Amino acid sequence: MSEAVAAAWQVLEKLDKPTLKALFADPARVQAWSSRLDLPGGAIRFDWSKTHLDAAHGAAFVALADAVGFKARRGAMFAGEAINVTEGRAVEHTAQRGVGRDTSVEEATALHLRMKGLVEAIHAGVLGEVRHLIHIGIGGSALGPALALDALTRDGAKVDVHVVSNIDGCALEAACRACDPATTMIAVASKTFTTTETMTNAESALAWLREAGVADPYGRLVALTASPDKAVEWGVDETRVLPFPESVGGRYSLWSSIGFPVALALGWDDFAEFLDGAAAIDRHFFEAEGLDNLPLRAAFADLYYARLRHCQTRACFAYDERLRLLPSYLQQLEMESNGKSVKADGSPIDGPTAPITWGGVGTDAQHAVFQLLHQGSHMVPVDFIAAVIPGDSLDPAHHRNLLANCFAQGAALMAGKDSKDGARAYPGDRPSATILCEDLNPATLGALIAFHEHRTFANAVLMEINAFDQFGVELGKEIAKSILGGGVQFDASTEALLAEAGIK
């Protein structure tokens, strides 16, 4: 840690920690810490006023951002420099949305046109009748498409899509039961085209097509990969291989050909709006400075609670059934990106990094986990996400009740309630932030996801870590291969479990 960075943290650690009640004595509090962005698809309000950030903390965090070289790191990412230092790669998911190095944007545009051509050919019936798609991937190759499909196809889809990620055969069997093999295509999504879970599921999906009498099962395959040669070698026709660049990481790949199932289900125009919404956030993140930069402001709050208040978790509750998969998506984005114990230069980190991300959907969560949030011994910063326009056509009472509950939870966490009976007392002074969308549509969903991507990156820069490698997921995979390969002795517990399961 440089002297400037250490000094910035020392300033932060010495600042007073006022209560939320004291902060709200300032009549300008909401105006200072709540901002509205007018975006394609509708405005989004980002309200961070119910966090403990004040002007002093804001200034000190801006000083920290200057000390770690935030502007230079941000510029390097958009310029396509190799900021993923452990793997020697650029980080260019924003180029897939039209914002980044010119040559990378041009390449992304060309690859999108290739994907658009295939999507429109399928819709036009050029490949025969296609009513179903089984999309096979794992991690970022599955979580992003699953989120977007669940959020945006509630009113129907041009093609029925089933996302399969788990190697547990129950997952693939369920998808196959829901599809007619005569009208089903299979998308295999793997950056390397070697991922064990994905390729095992793909082989079984091919077998399902064969057993159902499909004459040319390989003719039903689409490959989404950064290794097109391996896809062709595996048997996919070159015309149905949709590549994406090596500089696009798995959990940031929804905007590339990994988004093929979303484009196929929605149609290309909606997918283009999805990209446009994300690009609007890209431009905001690139151009706005200091506390006006909303993903950076969110990162300041994240670090305030993780580093200065020692909060080990952060919760996200979507008060919208269409966003029920968002907490799972954010778990991978944030915990795989920033769950590190060394800095980008290899030196040890001297404090906590990513909190444990968890959450659920309102109002269900109110009757499950909110007891701990209101009266438990942990301080848990909470994000609430909602939309003003409902996603249903039922009695408006449904949506009024939903939003009333969302806003009430944030107010209750902050205010608390005194009681002589301790079991009925609420301590209050518990933080939350609210993201309120005017509507939930392809553009605003794209903006929400991009906001969290940049928030995650900003956190990493402030902690001086590399958000774009994920070596921590490899060790368990290596040991699993050793188990299946045989000839390796493990600890007594593992050996007993293997014997009990009949694996060894």
C-alpha positions, 0 to 999 in steps of 0.5 A: 500500500502506497503512503498516499493510499494508507493516508487516505484510509487513515483519514476514513478510519478516524472520521465520526460515524453519525447515525442516520437520524442525525444525518437526516436532520439535514434538509438537503440530505435526500437531494445530496445522496439521491440521483436520477438518470434519464436512460433509454427505456425510462429513468432510474433513481439511485437513492443512497441517502439511507446509508451512513455516508456524509460529506466528510466520508464522500470527500475522503473516499474521493481522495482515496479514489485519487490515491489509487489512480481510479481515473487512470484505471477506468481509462485503461479499461475503456482503452482496451489495455491489459488490466487483467494483469494475472492473465495478460488480457484486456477487459472489453465487455463494454465494447460489446455495447459500443463503448471502448477501443474503436477496433474492439467496438468494430469487432463486436459490431461485426460479431453481433451482425453475424449473431443477428443474421442467425437469429433472424434466419431461425425466426424466418424458418430457414433452419426449419421449425424451431420452437424450443432452445436448450441453452447449455452453459454454467456460471456466467454463460448461464446466469446472465441469460437466465436472468434476462430471459426470466425478466423479459419473457414473462409475456411470451417469447418468439422461441421457448428457451430453457437454460441448463447449467447443473451437471446434475442430470435432473436439470437437463432431463427437466428441460428435455421433457419440456421440449419437442426434439423435432423442433428444438435447437441446442446452444452450447455456451463455453468460452473454452469449449472444454468446460466439464459440466457444459460439455457433459450436458451437451453430449447428453443433449445430442444423445437425446436428439439421436434417441428421438430420431432426429436425423442430423443432431449436429445440425441442431447445434449452435456454439457460443464460444471464444474458441471457435476452432474447438467448437468446429472440431467438436462437430458444430457447423462453422456457420452456427458458431458464434464467437466472442473475444477472449477479452470478454470474461465469462461473468461479463459475457451476456452482451456477446454471443452468450446473449444469443438465447436472449436475442432469439427469445426477444427478437433482435430489436429488444436485444439491441435496446438491452445493449443500449441501456447498458451503454448509457451506464457505460458512458455515465461511468466513463464521464462522471467524476467523484460523487456524481459517478453513481457506480463509484458512489455505490462502491464508496458505500460498499467499502464503508460498510465492509472496511469501516463498519466490518459488515461481512454481508450485503443483501439485495432484495428485488421487489419485482418478481421479474428480478427474482434471479438478480441476487444469484447473478450478483453473487457471481459478479461480485464474489467471483470478481472481488473475493480475493486475498491478494492485490493486483501486484500479488501483495497481501490485502490488509483488510476485507474485500468483497462481502458475502452477497445474498438476497431474495425477492420481496415480499417473500423475504419479509416473511423469511429473513427480515427478522434478522435484518431488523432485530438481529445482531448483524448490521447488513447493508441492504439494496432494494430494487423496484419498478414504478410501472407494474409488470402485471395487468391485475388490480393495481392494488397488487403493485401499490402493496408491493411498492408500499412494502418496499419503501416501508422496509427501508424506512423501518430499518432506518427509524427502528422503534423503541419498546420497553419490551426488548423482544418488540424493540427495533434498534434502527440505524440500519442502512439501505439503498434503493434503486427505483426504475420507472419501468423494467424493460430491455433497456433498463435491465441492461442499465441495471446490470451494467451499473453493478458491473461498474460498481464491482470494478470500482470496488476492485480499483479502490481495493487495488485488486484484480476483479477479472481473474477467478483462480479460486474456482479451479482447485475444486475442479482439479480435485474432482478430476483427480477423483474421477481419474483414480489413483490419488489418495485423499484425506480420511474423510473424503476417502470415506465419503467416496467409498460410501457413494461407490465412487471409489 
